[in-house]
Amino acid sequence: MTTLKRHHAAGMPPEAYDQVIAAVAESQMGADGFVAHYGVVDGDGITVIEIWDSQAQHDKWFDANVRSLLPPGTPEPEFWEIRASRTK
């Protein structure tokens, strides 16, 4: 099931996000099930929105490549099933 991920890291400065994405961008582009990534400056931190073919594919890649790079106390991501999408 196609999944939308929202992951907000309160207090994460844009420069820290830039370092994390630089470290993982290549592996993410080749990850099984990866569709899209958006990083948004969101008030007090960074919010990442991603689309994956499944949450299981996301979790496998995330646990191996990102989790150890996040600041302590970063909350877990939230996931929703995508029922429909349209792009121009």
Protein Blocks (a to p, Z undefined) as FASTA:
>chain_A
ZZddddddehiafklmmmmmmmmmmmmmmpghiabdcdddehjaccdddddfbfklmmmm
mmmmmmmmpcehiacddddddfbdcdZZ
